[in-house]
Amino acid sequence: MERMARITKRELRALQRMVERDFPDDPALQEVHLARKVLALEAEKAGMDYLDYIRSLRGRSRDPR
């Protein structure tokens, strides 16, 4: 399985500022959009399509029992 792409703290802060600017009065919506943007950036860094990247993560979270 390929290695998960990581984003830097600087990239995360930039995404947070963008999301806070887009949704200034809704912290819950900010959280959802930030998570989606983080996944999209990780997918881009891994050279994968967004949905393929999400599918590749699915097997990592399964309980081995």
C-alpha positions in Angstrom: 0.0 0.0 0.0 1.3 3.5 -0.9 2.5 5.8 1.8 -0.1 8.4 2.9 0.9 12.0 1.8 1.3 14.5 4.5 0.7 18.2 4.5 2.9 20.7 6.3 1.8 22.9 9.2 2.2 25.9 7.0 -0.2 24.4 4.4 -2.7 23.5 7.1 -2.6 27.0 8.5 -3.2 28.4 5.0 -6.2 26.1 4.5 -7.6 27.0 8.0 -7.4 30.7 7.1 -9.1 30.1 3.8 -11.9 28.1 5.4 -12.4 30.6 8.2 -12.7 33.4 5.6 -15.2 31.4 3.5 -17.4 30.4 6.6 -16.7 33.0 9.3 -19.7 32.3 11.5 -20.0 28.5 11.4 -17.2 26.5 13.1 -18.9 23.2 12.3 -19.0 23.9 8.6 -15.4 25.1 8.8 -14.3 21.8 10.3 -16.1 19.8 7.6 -14.6 21.9 4.8 -11.1 21.9 6.3 -11.1 18.1 6.5 -12.2 17.9 2.8 -9.5 20.3 1.7 -6.8 18.5 3.7 -7.8 15.2 2.0 -7.8 16.9 -1.4 -4.4 18.3 -0.9 -3.0 14.9 0.4 -4.5 13.2 -2.7 -2.9 15.8 -5.0 0.5 15.2 -3.3 0.1 11.5 -3.6 -0.7 11.9 -7.3 -4.1 10.4 -6.9 -7.7 11.3 -7.7 -9.6 12.5 -4.6 -12.0 9.5 -4.6 -9.2 7.0 -5.2 -7.2 8.5 -2.3 -10.3 8.2 0.0 -10.7 4.5 -1.1 -7.0 3.9 -0.4 -7.5 5.1 3.2 -10.5 2.9 3.8 -8.5 -0.3 4.4 -6.2 1.5 7.0 -9.0 2.2 9.5 -10.6 -1.3 9.6 -10.4 -3.2 12.8 -8.3 -6.3 12.3 -10.6 -8.5 14.4 
